[in-house]
Amino acid sequence: MNIQRKIVVRGKVQGVGFRNATWRKAMELGIRGSVQNLDDGSVEILVSATDKEF
């Protein structure tokens, strides 16, 4: 079964390497998705993985 999640992270997460570190960790774990900066200063993470991967 495929599971998808949307996660919004708030705080000091832009301009500190958070997005890149999150993407690298997801690739290491075999989790697919995207990470993007939002206009309000937060970061949105969209992930998709099998229930076994989660």
mmJSON file of the N, C-alpha and C atoms, coordinates in Angstrom:
{"data_MODEL":{"atom_site":{
"group_PDB":["ATOM","ATOM","ATOM","ATOM","ATOM","ATOM","ATOM","ATOM","ATOM","ATOM","ATOM","ATOM","ATOM","ATOM","ATOM","ATOM","ATOM","ATOM","ATOM","ATOM","ATOM","ATOM","ATOM","ATOM","ATOM","ATOM","ATOM","ATOM","ATOM","ATOM","ATOM","ATOM","ATOM","ATOM","ATOM","ATOM","ATOM","ATOM","ATOM","ATOM","ATOM","ATOM","ATOM","ATOM","ATOM","ATOM","ATOM","ATOM","ATOM","ATOM","ATOM","ATOM","ATOM","ATOM","ATOM","ATOM","ATOM","ATOM","ATOM","ATOM","ATOM","ATOM","ATOM","ATOM","ATOM","ATOM","ATOM","ATOM","ATOM","ATOM","ATOM","ATOM","ATOM","ATOM","ATOM","ATOM","ATOM","ATOM","ATOM","ATOM","ATOM","ATOM","ATOM","ATOM","ATOM","ATOM","ATOM","ATOM","ATOM","ATOM","ATOM","ATOM","ATOM","ATOM","ATOM","ATOM","ATOM","ATOM","ATOM","ATOM","ATOM","ATOM","ATOM","ATOM","ATOM","ATOM","ATOM","ATOM","ATOM","ATOM","ATOM","ATOM","ATOM","ATOM","ATOM","ATOM","ATOM","ATOM","ATOM","ATOM","ATOM","ATOM","ATOM","ATOM","ATOM","ATOM","ATOM","ATOM","ATOM","ATOM","ATOM","ATOM","ATOM","ATOM","ATOM","ATOM","ATOM","ATOM","ATOM","ATOM","ATOM","ATOM","ATOM","ATOM","ATOM","ATOM","ATOM","ATOM","ATOM","ATOM","ATOM","ATOM","ATOM","ATOM","ATOM","ATOM","ATOM","ATOM","ATOM","ATOM","ATOM","ATOM"],
"id":[1,2,3,4,5,6,7,8,9,10,11,12,13,14,15,16,17,18,19,20,21,22,23,24,25,26,27,28,29,30,31,32,33,34,35,36,37,38,39,40,41,42,43,44,45,46,47,48,49,50,51,52,53,54,55,56,57,58,59,60,61,62,63,64,65,66,67,68,69,70,71,72,73,74,75,76,77,78,79,80,81,82,83,84,85,86,87,88,89,90,91,92,93,94,95,96,97,98,99,100,101,102,103,104,105,106,107,108,109,110,111,112,113,114,115,116,117,118,119,120,121,122,123,124,125,126,127,128,129,130,131,132,133,134,135,136,137,138,139,140,141,142,143,144,145,146,147,148,149,150,151,152,153,154,155,156,157,158,159,160,161,162],
"type_symbol":["N","C","C","N","C","C","N","C","C","N","C","C","N","C","C","N","C","C","N","C","C","N","C","C","N","C","C","N","C","C","N","C","C","N","C","C","N","C","C","N","C","C","N","C","C","N","C","C","N","C","C","N","C","C","N","C","C","N","C","C","N","C","C","N","C","C","N","C","C","N","C","C","N","C","C","N","C","C","N","C","C","N","C","C","N","C","C","N","C","C","N","C","C","N","C","C","N","C","C","N","C","C","N","C","C","N","C","C","N","C","C","N","C","C","N","C","C","N","C","C","N","C","C","N","C","C","N","C","C","N","C","C","N","C","C","N","C","C","N","C","C","N","C","C","N","C","C","N","C","C","N","C","C","N","C","C","N","C","C","N","C","C"],
"label_atom_id":["N","CA","C","N","CA","C","N","CA","C","N","CA","C","N","CA","C","N","CA","C","N","CA","C","N","CA","C","N","CA","C","N","CA","C","N","CA","C","N","CA","C","N","CA","C","N","CA","C","N","CA","C","N","CA","C","N","CA","C","N","CA","C","N","CA","C","N","CA","C","N","CA","C","N","CA","C","N","CA","C","N","CA","C","N","CA","C","N","CA","C","N","CA","C","N","CA","C","N","CA","C","N","CA","C","N","CA","C","N","CA","C","N","CA","C","N","CA","C","N","CA","C","N","CA","C","N","CA","C","N","CA","C","N","CA","C","N","CA","C","N","CA","C","N","CA","C","N","CA","C","N","CA","C","N","CA","C","N","CA","C","N","CA","C","N","CA","C","N","CA","C","N","CA","C","N","CA","C","N","CA","C","N","CA","C","N","CA","C"],
"label_alt_id":[null,null,null,null,null,null,null,null,null,null,null,null,null,null,null,null,null,null,null,null,null,null,null,null,null,null,null,null,null,null,null,null,null,null,null,null,null,null,null,null,null,null,null,null,null,null,null,null,null,null,null,null,null,null,null,null,null,null,null,null,null,null,null,null,null,null,null,null,null,null,null,null,null,null,null,null,null,null,null,null,null,null,null,null,null,null,null,null,null,null,null,null,null,null,null,null,null,null,null,null,null,null,null,null,null,null,null,null,null,null,null,null,null,null,null,null,null,null,null,null,null,null,null,null,null,null,null,null,null,null,null,null,null,null,null,null,null,null,null,null,null,null,null,null,null,null,null,null,null,null,null,null,null,null,null,null,null,null,null,null,null,null],
"label_comp_id":["MET","MET","MET","ASN","ASN","ASN","ILE","ILE","ILE","GLN","GLN","GLN","ARG","ARG","ARG","LYS","LYS","LYS","ILE","ILE","ILE","VAL","VAL","VAL","VAL","VAL","VAL","ARG","ARG","ARG","GLY","GLY","GLY","LYS","LYS","LYS","VAL","VAL","VAL","GLN","GLN","GLN","GLY","GLY","GLY","VAL","VAL","VAL","GLY","GLY","GLY","PHE","PHE","PHE","ARG","ARG","ARG","ASN","ASN","ASN","ALA","ALA","ALA","THR","THR","THR","TRP","TRP","TRP","ARG","ARG","ARG","LYS","LYS","LYS","ALA","ALA","ALA","MET","MET","MET","GLU","GLU","GLU","LEU","LEU","LEU","GLY","GLY","GLY","ILE","ILE","ILE","ARG","ARG","ARG","GLY","GLY","GLY","SER","SER","SER","VAL","VAL","VAL","GLN","GLN","GLN","ASN","ASN","ASN","LEU","LEU","LEU","ASP","ASP","ASP","ASP","ASP","ASP","GLY","GLY","GLY","SER","SER","SER","VAL","VAL","VAL","GLU","GLU","GLU","ILE","ILE","ILE","LEU","LEU","LEU","VAL","VAL","VAL","SER","SER","SER","ALA","ALA","ALA","THR","THR","THR","ASP","ASP","ASP","LYS","LYS","LYS","GLU","GLU","GLU","PHE","PHE","PHE"],
"label_asym_id":["A","A","A","A","A","A","A","A","A","A","A","A","A","A","A","A","A","A","A","A","A","A","A","A","A","A","A","A","A","A","A","A","A","A","A","A","A","A","A","A","A","A","A","A","A","A","A","A","A","A","A","A","A","A","A","A","A","A","A","A","A","A","A","A","A","A","A","A","A","A","A","A","A","A","A","A","A","A","A","A","A","A","A","A","A","A","A","A","A","A","A","A","A","A","A","A","A","A","A","A","A","A","A","A","A","A","A","A","A","A","A","A","A","A","A","A","A","A","A","A","A","A","A","A","A","A","A","A","A","A","A","A","A","A","A","A","A","A","A","A","A","A","A","A","A","A","A","A","A","A","A","A","A","A","A","A","A","A","A","A","A","A"],
"label_entity_id":["1","1","1","1","1","1","1","1","1","1","1","1","1","1","1","1","1","1","1","1","1","1","1","1","1","1","1","1","1","1","1","1","1","1","1","1","1","1","1","1","1","1","1","1","1","1","1","1","1","1","1","1","1","1","1","1","1","1","1","1","1","1","1","1","1","1","1","1","1","1","1","1","1","1","1","1","1","1","1","1","1","1","1","1","1","1","1","1","1","1","1","1","1","1","1","1","1","1","1","1","1","1","1","1","1","1","1","1","1","1","1","1","1","1","1","1","1","1","1","1","1","1","1","1","1","1","1","1","1","1","1","1","1","1","1","1","1","1","1","1","1","1","1","1","1","1","1","1","1","1","1","1","1","1","1","1","1","1","1","1","1","1"],
"label_seq_id":[1,1,1,2,2,2,3,3,3,4,4,4,5,5,5,6,6,6,7,7,7,8,8,8,9,9,9,10,10,10,11,11,11,12,12,12,13,13,13,14,14,14,15,15,15,16,16,16,17,17,17,18,18,18,19,19,19,20,20,20,21,21,21,22,22,22,23,23,23,24,24,24,25,25,25,26,26,26,27,27,27,28,28,28,29,29,29,30,30,30,31,31,31,32,32,32,33,33,33,34,34,34,35,35,35,36,36,36,37,37,37,38,38,38,39,39,39,40,40,40,41,41,41,42,42,42,43,43,43,44,44,44,45,45,45,46,46,46,47,47,47,48,48,48,49,49,49,50,50,50,51,51,51,52,52,52,53,53,53,54,54,54],
"pdbx_PDB_ins_code":[null,null,null,null,null,null,null,null,null,null,null,null,null,null,null,null,null,null,null,null,null,null,null,null,null,null,null,null,null,null,null,null,null,null,null,null,null,null,null,null,null,null,null,null,null,null,null,null,null,null,null,null,null,null,null,null,null,null,null,null,null,null,null,null,null,null,null,null,null,null,null,null,null,null,null,null,null,null,null,null,null,null,null,null,null,null,null,null,null,null,null,null,null,null,null,null,null,null,null,null,null,null,null,null,null,null,null,null,null,null,null,null,null,null,null,null,null,null,null,null,null,null,null,null,null,null,null,null,null,null,null,null,null,null,null,null,null,null,null,null,null,null,null,null,null,null,null,null,null,null,null,null,null,null,null,null,null,null,null,null,null,null],
"Cartn_x":[0.837,0.0,0.888,0.517,1.276,0.681,1.533,1.111,1.716,0.911,1.393,1.139,2.064,1.935,2.404,1.746,2.163,2.552,3.767,4.297,4.734,4.314,4.753,5.586,6.816,7.736,7.884,7.67,7.76,8.939,9.376,10.512,11.631,12.852,14.002,14.419,13.731,13.995,14.403,14.397,14.847,16.201,17.091,18.412,19.416,19.072,19.973,20.307,19.903,20.204,19.195,18.089,17.089,16.49,16.118,15.475,16.394,17.646,18.606,18.879,19.035,19.287,18.094,16.89,15.678,15.612,15.899,15.86,16.895,18.116,19.163,18.774,18.195,17.785,16.674,15.739,14.659,15.221,16.181,16.792,17.514,18.192,18.899,17.922,16.727,15.713,14.822,14.998,14.186,12.784,12.615,11.312,11.29,10.243,10.122,9.278,9.494,8.688,9.389,8.968,9.549,9.602,10.477,10.632,10.701,9.873,9.907,9.674,10.291,10.076,8.711,8.017,6.743,6.936,6.026,6.136,6.115,5.494,5.395,6.633,7.68,8.921,9.007,7.943,7.957,8.428,8.57,8.971,7.912,7.493,6.504,7.215,6.917,7.492,6.346,6.425,5.459,6.196,5.718,6.403,5.448,6.022,5.269,6.147,5.597,6.344,5.348,5.843,4.973,4.805,3.777,3.557,4.738,5.438,6.619,7.757,7.905,8.956,8.663,7.383,7.022,7.182],
"Cartn_y":[-1.172,0.0,1.243,2.249,3.49,4.528,5.186,6.204,7.534,8.593,9.933,10.839,11.752,12.689,14.076,15.083,16.477,16.981,17.497,17.987,19.433,20.318,21.712,21.975,22.429,22.699,24.211,24.706,26.149,26.446,27.671,28.077,28.554,28.5,28.923,27.744,27.588,26.449,26.876,28.161,28.632,29.314,29.037,29.655,28.972,27.78,27.068,25.649,25.3,23.978,22.899,23.282,22.304,21.527,22.245,21.613,20.576,20.927,20.012,18.806,19.039,17.935,16.983,17.54,16.713,15.85,16.452,15.716,14.583,14.881,13.85,12.682,12.979,11.921,11.075,11.707,10.97,10.022,10.483,9.63,8.457,8.718,7.671,6.597,7.011,6.086,5.493,5.94,5.428,6.015,7.185,7.853,8.879,8.848,9.762,10.97,12.092,13.269,14.544,15.633,16.935,17.782,18.778,19.719,21.103,22.03,23.375,24.444,25.6,26.758,27.357,27.808,28.498,29.988,30.798,32.252,32.735,31.981,32.414,32.069,31.509,31.178,29.74,28.973,27.563,26.705,25.417,24.465,23.372,23.059,22.004,20.758,19.63,18.346,17.446,16.923,15.957,14.641,13.582,12.296,11.201,10.182,9.024,7.791,6.794,5.561,4.435,3.217,2.099,2.06,1.379,1.295,0.625,-0.262,-0.914,0.091,1.055,2.068,3.065,3.341,4.267,3.558],
"Cartn_z":[0.0,0.0,0.0,-0.787,-0.876,0.073,0.839,1.796,1.386,1.431,1.12,2.314,2.553,3.668,3.231,3.785,3.61,4.994,5.096,6.366,6.16,7.052,7.0,8.252,8.039,9.14,9.269,10.474,10.728,11.655,11.641,12.458,11.551,12.022,11.204,10.337,9.218,8.339,6.932,6.652,5.345,5.496,4.546,4.56,5.476,5.981,6.901,6.423,5.194,4.653,5.009,5.629,6.066,4.894,3.843,2.692,2.05,1.828,1.214,2.115,3.404,4.341,4.394,4.342,4.35,3.098,1.95,0.685,0.69,1.16,1.199,2.106,3.261,4.19,3.576,2.894,2.237,1.179,0.388,-0.631,0.025,1.122,1.864,2.354,2.744,3.264,2.177,0.928,-0.171,-0.205,0.386,0.397,-0.727,-1.513,-2.643,-2.249,-2.937,-2.671,-3.069,-2.431,-2.733,-1.471,-1.516,-0.408,-1.029,-0.528,-1.104,-0.046,-0.285,0.575,0.275,1.316,1.155,1.426,0.901,1.032,2.48,3.382,4.783,5.609,4.961,5.66,6.126,5.943,6.33,5.156,5.401,4.37,4.289,3.069,2.842,2.328,2.947,2.558,2.109,0.888,0.38,0.213,0.859,0.792,0.361,-0.259,-0.702,-0.511,0.156,0.411,0.657,0.626,0.97,2.481,2.942,4.388,5.085,4.391,4.968,5.173,4.24,4.342,5.461,5.703,6.767,8.076],
"occupancy":[1.0,1.0,1.0,1.0,1.0,1.0,1.0,1.0,1.0,1.0,1.0,1.0,1.0,1.0,1.0,1.0,1.0,1.0,1.0,1.0,1.0,1.0,1.0,1.0,1.0,1.0,1.0,1.0,1.0,1.0,1.0,1.0,1.0,1.0,1.0,1.0,1.0,1.0,1.0,1.0,1.0,1.0,1.0,1.0,1.0,1.0,1.0,1.0,1.0,1.0,1.0,1.0,1.0,1.0,1.0,1.0,1.0,1.0,1.0,1.0,1.0,1.0,1.0,1.0,1.0,1.0,1.0,1.0,1.0,1.0,1.0,1.0,1.0,1.0,1.0,1.0,1.0,1.0,1.0,1.0,1.0,1.0,1.0,1.0,1.0,1.0,1.0,1.0,1.0,1.0,1.0,1.0,1.0,1.0,1.0,1.0,1.0,1.0,1.0,1.0,1.0,1.0,1.0,1.0,1.0,1.0,1.0,1.0,1.0,1.0,1.0,1.0,1.0,1.0,1.0,1.0,1.0,1.0,1.0,1.0,1.0,1.0,1.0,1.0,1.0,1.0,1.0,1.0,1.0,1.0,1.0,1.0,1.0,1.0,1.0,1.0,1.0,1.0,1.0,1.0,1.0,1.0,1.0,1.0,1.0,1.0,1.0,1.0,1.0,1.0,1.0,1.0,1.0,1.0,1.0,1.0,1.0,1.0,1.0,1.0,1.0,1.0],
"B_iso_or_equiv":[0.0,0.0,0.0,0.0,0.0,0.0,0.0,0.0,0.0,0.0,0.0,0.0,0.0,0.0,0.0,0.0,0.0,0.0,0.0,0.0,0.0,0.0,0.0,0.0,0.0,0.0,0.0,0.0,0.0,0.0,0.0,0.0,0.0,0.0,0.0,0.0,0.0,0.0,0.0,0.0,0.0,0.0,0.0,0.0,0.0,0.0,0.0,0.0,0.0,0.0,0.0,0.0,0.0,0.0,0.0,0.0,0.0,0.0,0.0,0.0,0.0,0.0,0.0,0.0,0.0,0.0,0.0,0.0,0.0,0.0,0.0,0.0,0.0,0.0,0.0,0.0,0.0,0.0,0.0,0.0,0.0,0.0,0.0,0.0,0.0,0.0,0.0,0.0,0.0,0.0,0.0,0.0,0.0,0.0,0.0,0.0,0.0,0.0,0.0,0.0,0.0,0.0,0.0,0.0,0.0,0.0,0.0,0.0,0.0,0.0,0.0,0.0,0.0,0.0,0.0,0.0,0.0,0.0,0.0,0.0,0.0,0.0,0.0,0.0,0.0,0.0,0.0,0.0,0.0,0.0,0.0,0.0,0.0,0.0,0.0,0.0,0.0,0.0,0.0,0.0,0.0,0.0,0.0,0.0,0.0,0.0,0.0,0.0,0.0,0.0,0.0,0.0,0.0,0.0,0.0,0.0,0.0,0.0,0.0,0.0,0.0,0.0],
"pdbx_formal_charge":[null,null,null,null,null,null,null,null,null,null,null,null,null,null,null,null,null,null,null,null,null,null,null,null,null,null,null,null,null,null,null,null,null,null,null,null,null,null,null,null,null,null,null,null,null,null,null,null,null,null,null,null,null,null,null,null,null,null,null,null,null,null,null,null,null,null,null,null,null,null,null,null,null,null,null,null,null,null,null,null,null,null,null,null,null,null,null,null,null,null,null,null,null,null,null,null,null,null,null,null,null,null,null,null,null,null,null,null,null,null,null,null,null,null,null,null,null,null,null,null,null,null,null,null,null,null,null,null,null,null,null,null,null,null,null,null,null,null,null,null,null,null,null,null,null,null,null,null,null,null,null,null,null,null,null,null,null,null,null,null,null,null],
"auth_seq_id":[1,1,1,2,2,2,3,3,3,4,4,4,5,5,5,6,6,6,7,7,7,8,8,8,9,9,9,10,10,10,11,11,11,12,12,12,13,13,13,14,14,14,15,15,15,16,16,16,17,17,17,18,18,18,19,19,19,20,20,20,21,21,21,22,22,22,23,23,23,24,24,24,25,25,25,26,26,26,27,27,27,28,28,28,29,29,29,30,30,30,31,31,31,32,32,32,33,33,33,34,34,34,35,35,35,36,36,36,37,37,37,38,38,38,39,39,39,40,40,40,41,41,41,42,42,42,43,43,43,44,44,44,45,45,45,46,46,46,47,47,47,48,48,48,49,49,49,50,50,50,51,51,51,52,52,52,53,53,53,54,54,54],
"auth_comp_id":["MET","MET","MET","ASN","ASN","ASN","ILE","ILE","ILE","GLN","GLN","GLN","ARG","ARG","ARG","LYS","LYS","LYS","ILE","ILE","ILE","VAL","VAL","VAL","VAL","VAL","VAL","ARG","ARG","ARG","GLY","GLY","GLY","LYS","LYS","LYS","VAL","VAL","VAL","GLN","GLN","GLN","GLY","GLY","GLY","VAL","VAL","VAL","GLY","GLY","GLY","PHE","PHE","PHE","ARG","ARG","ARG","ASN","ASN","ASN","ALA","ALA","ALA","THR","THR","THR","TRP","TRP","TRP","ARG","ARG","ARG","LYS","LYS","LYS","ALA","ALA","ALA","MET","MET","MET","GLU","GLU","GLU","LEU","LEU","LEU","GLY","GLY","GLY","ILE","ILE","ILE","ARG","ARG","ARG","GLY","GLY","GLY","SER","SER","SER","VAL","VAL","VAL","GLN","GLN","GLN","ASN","ASN","ASN","LEU","LEU","LEU","ASP","ASP","ASP","ASP","ASP","ASP","GLY","GLY","GLY","SER","SER","SER","VAL","VAL","VAL","GLU","GLU","GLU","ILE","ILE","ILE","LEU","LEU","LEU","VAL","VAL","VAL","SER","SER","SER","ALA","ALA","ALA","THR","THR","THR","ASP","ASP","ASP","LYS","LYS","LYS","GLU","GLU","GLU","PHE","PHE","PHE"],
"auth_asym_id":["A","A","A","A","A","A","A","A","A","A","A","A","A","A","A","A","A","A","A","A","A","A","A","A","A","A","A","A","A","A","A","A","A","A","A","A","A","A","A","A","A","A","A","A","A","A","A","A","A","A","A","A","A","A","A","A","A","A","A","A","A","A","A","A","A","A","A","A","A","A","A","A","A","A","A","A","A","A","A","A","A","A","A","A","A","A","A","A","A","A","A","A","A","A","A","A","A","A","A","A","A","A","A","A","A","A","A","A","A","A","A","A","A","A","A","A","A","A","A","A","A","A","A","A","A","A","A","A","A","A","A","A","A","A","A","A","A","A","A","A","A","A","A","A","A","A","A","A","A","A","A","A","A","A","A","A","A","A","A","A","A","A"],
"auth_atom_id":["N","CA","C","N","CA","C","N","CA","C","N","CA","C","N","CA","C","N","CA","C","N","CA","C","N","CA","C","N","CA","C","N","CA","C","N","CA","C","N","CA","C","N","CA","C","N","CA","C","N","CA","C","N","CA","C","N","CA","C","N","CA","C","N","CA","C","N","CA","C","N","CA","C","N","CA","C","N","CA","C","N","CA","C","N","CA","C","N","CA","C","N","CA","C","N","CA","C","N","CA","C","N","CA","C","N","CA","C","N","CA","C","N","CA","C","N","CA","C","N","CA","C","N","CA","C","N","CA","C","N","CA","C","N","CA","C","N","CA","C","N","CA","C","N","CA","C","N","CA","C","N","CA","C","N","CA","C","N","CA","C","N","CA","C","N","CA","C","N","CA","C","N","CA","C","N","CA","C","N","CA","C","N","CA","C","N","CA","C"],
"pdbx_PDB_model_num":[1,1,1,1,1,1,1,1,1,1,1,1,1,1,1,1,1,1,1,1,1,1,1,1,1,1,1,1,1,1,1,1,1,1,1,1,1,1,1,1,1,1,1,1,1,1,1,1,1,1,1,1,1,1,1,1,1,1,1,1,1,1,1,1,1,1,1,1,1,1,1,1,1,1,1,1,1,1,1,1,1,1,1,1,1,1,1,1,1,1,1,1,1,1,1,1,1,1,1,1,1,1,1,1,1,1,1,1,1,1,1,1,1,1,1,1,1,1,1,1,1,1,1,1,1,1,1,1,1,1,1,1,1,1,1,1,1,1,1,1,1,1,1,1,1,1,1,1,1,1,1,1,1,1,1,1,1,1,1,1,1,1]
}}}
